[in-house]
Amino acid sequence: MLYRDPGDKRVFVPKKGGGVALNFGHPVAWWILVCTTIIPLIIVTAVTVAVLA
C-alpha cells in the first residue's frame, strides 16, 4: 500500500517494521520515484532495443 498523507510534511516516513516509505502525498516523492525508477527503465529499454536492432 502507498502511504499518502498530504498533511504530513515528511517525504520519508518510518514504517512499523523498520525502514522508510515515501509519502506520495508530497510532490517530492513523485519526483524521487520518476528519477530513480521510471527514467532509468526508459534508458535501459532504449539501449536494449538499440543493441538488438
C-alpha positions in Angstrom: 0.0 0.0 0.0 1.2 3.5 -0.8 1.4 5.9 2.1 -0.4 9.1 1.1 -1.0 11.9 3.6 -0.8 15.4 2.2 -0.9 16.9 5.7 2.3 15.1 6.7 5.3 17.3 5.6 7.8 14.4 5.7 8.9 12.9 2.4 10.2 9.7 4.0 8.0 8.2 6.7 9.2 5.4 9.0 7.4 2.1 8.7 6.3 0.0 11.6 8.6 -3.0 10.7 11.6 -0.8 10.1 12.8 1.1 7.1 11.1 4.0 5.4 8.3 4.6 2.9 7.7 7.5 0.5 4.8 9.8 1.4 3.1 10.1 -2.0 1.0 13.0 -0.7 4.2 15.1 -1.0 5.2 16.2 -4.6 8.9 15.5 -4.0 8.1 11.8 -3.5 6.8 11.6 -7.1 10.0 13.2 -8.4 12.0 10.7 -6.5 10.0 7.8 -8.0 10.3 9.2 -11.5 14.1 9.9 -11.3 15.1 6.6 -9.6 12.7 4.2 -11.4 10.9 5.4 -14.5 13.7 7.3 -16.2 16.3 4.5 -15.7 13.8 1.9 -17.0 13.2 4.0 -20.2 17.0 4.3 -20.7 17.6 0.6 -20.3 14.8 -0.2 -22.6 16.0 2.2 -25.3 19.6 0.9 -25.1 18.4 -2.7 -25.2 16.3 -2.0 -28.3 19.2 -0.2 -30.0 21.6 -3.0 -29.3 19.2 -5.7 -30.6 18.1 -3.7 -33.6 
